[in-house]
Amino acid sequence: MQLCDTHCHLDDARFDTDFDAMLERAQNAGISRFIIPAADPKDLEKAQNLANTHTNVYFASGVHPDLAYNYDSKFVESFLNNPKCVAIGECGLDYYCLEEKLEDFNTDSTEAIKAIQKRVFIKQIELAIKFKKPLIVHIRDASNDSLEILQTYAKDLVGGVLHCFNADFQLLKLAPFNFYYGIGGVLTFKNARKLVEILPKIPLESLLLETDAPYLTPHPHRGKRNEPSYIPLVLEKMQEILEIPKEQLITQINANTTRLFAFS
């Protein structure tokens, strides 16, 4: 088994003390590639350095919607010619608890936050089109606006992945535009009823695996730091729900990952 963790924040400080051991555990579990998505601009250089010094580690350049107020297009673009940079993001829209974000965005209006996030999301989409790189998309409580924006630009994009897919059925409209659906530890949660129900409706050709490490640790390790070696737990749950042979599922997911991120 040789899989890719398509979304793991290995630049997080929680991995600093055992980074190499963590990678070895993952490789022993059959995880041979890792993609570090950008979130906070201050961590981008660290993500790039990890990718440059580890053959099987890749990264993306972008800004998380919760940090859209800190977006610098030239800074994000400065990483995109690195051959280890395989995507743009994670970018998107996050409308969860907007009232708590007012101070960070220096505004007293939640609508102003939405407007800033939309503008920055579109700027990153434009970079993805310019550099012909896929998007890593974060959507939380913002499916309608996200879908509208992505459908507007979909024909010009090479594709993307909806990270930590939120099980919103309407977002399956993006599958024909080479969009994929990142499935992680949430699938193993007892309250993941919506995701369990929608998983069989996602085309097999559109599934990806991820952890979002160090977050969203799968059962039975909830409460601990998540890491790529837990990918097999997600795979097993996915196989159980889809009722297809494990090797068939692995082969398909590997093909999907290679197709989207243009791995050689």
N, C-alpha and C positions, 0 to 999 in steps of 0.2 A: 504493500500500500504506500503510494507516494502522493500525498495531497498537499494543497496549499491553504494556509490560513490567510484568507484574503483581507482580513481586517484585524490587526492586533497592534496595540499601542506599545510596542517594545521599547519606545523611547521614554516610557514612564519610569520615574525614579524607583518604583517598586521592583524593577528588574535589575537595578544597578549591581546589587550584591551577588547575584547568581546568574548573570546573563548567559554565560557559556553553558552552564549546567542546565539551564532552562531550555536552550536550543538543543542540547543533546537529548534531553527527555523527549522533546517533540520529535526529533529525528528517529529516536527509538520507537516512537508511537506511529511512525509512518508519515510524518509531516515534513516535507522536503523544501518547501518555499514559504516565505513569510512576507506580507506586505504591511508596512507601517503607514497608516493614513495620517496626513497632517491634521492637526486640530488647532493647537496654539502656535502662532508664529515663532515664539521663543524656543520651541522645541524642534523646529525644522532642520536646523543645522545638525543637531544631534541625530535625527532620523537619517539624514543624508550620510553622516559619518558611519553610522552602523551599517548602512547599505553598502557603502564603499569598502568597508573592511570585512564584510561577510558575504561570501559568494551567493548564498541562497536567500539573502535579505534584500528586499526592494522597498521603495517608499513612494508616497504621493505628496504633491505640493498643493496646499490650499489652506483655507481657514474655515473652521467650524462656525455655523450660524450664530452660536451664542457669543462669538468673538468677532462678529461682523464689523463692529465699531472699530476694530483694530486692523482692518484690511488694507494692505499695501500691494497693489497689483504688480508693481515692478519687483518687489521682494519675492512674491510668489513665482513670478515668471523667471526669476534668476536661477531657479532650480530645475527648470523644465527640460533643459538640454542634457542633463545628466542621464546617461543610458540606464541607470538604475531607477530613475523616476518613471513609473509605469502608469500613473494616473493623476488626475486633479481632484482634490478633495481631502478630508470629507467636507463637502459643502452642501448647502441646502437651506431648509427652513425649520425652525424649532419654535413653536408657539406655546410651549409648555410653561406655565407660571410666568407669563410675561411681566406681571407686576413686580416680580422679584428681580427683573433685569433692568428696570428703569434707571437706576443709578449708574450702572455700567454703561448704558447707552446714552447717558447724560440727557435724558428727556423725561417728561411727565406724561407721555402718551404711548400707550401700547401699540397704537396704529403707526406711530413713528418708528418703533422697533421693527414692525413687520415690513415697513417700506425700506428700511436700511437693509434688512436681511434679503429681501427680494432683489434689491439693486446689486448687492454683493454676490448673490447667487448667480445672477445673470452675467456679471463680470467674469466669474469663474467658468461659466458655460462658454463664454466667448473665447476664453483662453483654451478650453478643451477643443473647441472647433479649430482655432488657429494652429494649435500644436498637434492636432489629430490624436488626442489622448482620451481615454474613457474617463467618465466621472465616477467618483464615489460619493453617493448622495445620502445625506442624513435628513430624514423626515420625521418630525414628531408633532402630532396634533396640527398638521398643516398639509394634509393630503390634497385638498382641493386646489390650493394655490400652487403647490409643488407640481401637481399633474398639469395644470394649465401652462406653467412655465416650461416644463419639460416637453410637452407636446408641441409647443410653439417652435422649439429649437431641435426637436428630435431628428428631423430629416438631415440636419447638417452635422450631427454628432456621430462619432464612431460607436457610441453606446455607453453603457454605464452599469453600475450595480446599486440597487436600493439596499443600503447597509441596514442590518437589523430590521428586516422587512416587517412592517407593522400590521400585516395581515388585512390590509384594506383592499377589498376586491377590485375597486376601480383602478388601482395602480397596475393591475395585470394588463391594462390597455397599452402599457409601455413595452411589453414583451416583444411585439413585432419589430420594434425599433432597436433591437440588440441590447435591451436592458435585461439585467439579471437580478436575482433576488437572494440577498445574503441571509443565510439561515444559521443561527448560532445557538447558544445555550438556552435561550428563551424557549426553544422547542421542547426542552425537557422539563419545564416548569409545570406544576400542577394546574396553574391558572392560564395555560397557553391554549385554551380551547379554540379560540379563533384561528390561531396559526395552524393548529392540528387539522382543523376543518378545511382550511384553504390550501394547505400544502399539496394535496393531490390535484388541485386545479392549476397549479403552476406547471408550465411545460418542463419536462425533464431537461430540455436543452437550455433552460434558463435558471438552473439552480447553482448556487455557490455555497461554500462552507466558510464560516468565520467564527472567531471567538469574541471579538471586541475586548480581548484581554487588556488590562487586568479586571475588566468589568464583566457583569452578567455570567458569572460562573455557573456551569450546568450542574444539575442534580447528578450525583449525590454530594457534590463538593461545594454547594452554596454556602456562602459565608467566608470562603477562602479566596485568595487571589486567583483569578482566572489565568490560564496560560495555554499556549497552542497545543500542548500534549493532550488536552481534553477534547480536541476535535473528534476523536473516535466515538465519544459519548453522543455527540450530536448526530454523527453518521448512523450510529446504531438505531437511534430513535427515528431518524428519517427513513431508514430501511424498514423498520417495523411498521410505520404508517403507510408507506408506499407499496409494501409487499412485493418488492422486486429483489433479485439476487444482489448481494453485496458487491460483487465484482462488476456487475453491470452499472450499478450506481456510481462506484468509484471511477470507472472508465468514463462515464458521461460527465461527471463533475470535473474531472481532469481536463477533458476536451473543452468544456465550457470556460474553464479558467484560462487555458492557453489561448483560446479564441479571443477572449475579451482583453487580456493584458499583453497579448502578443509575445508570450514567452517563447524563446527559441528551444 
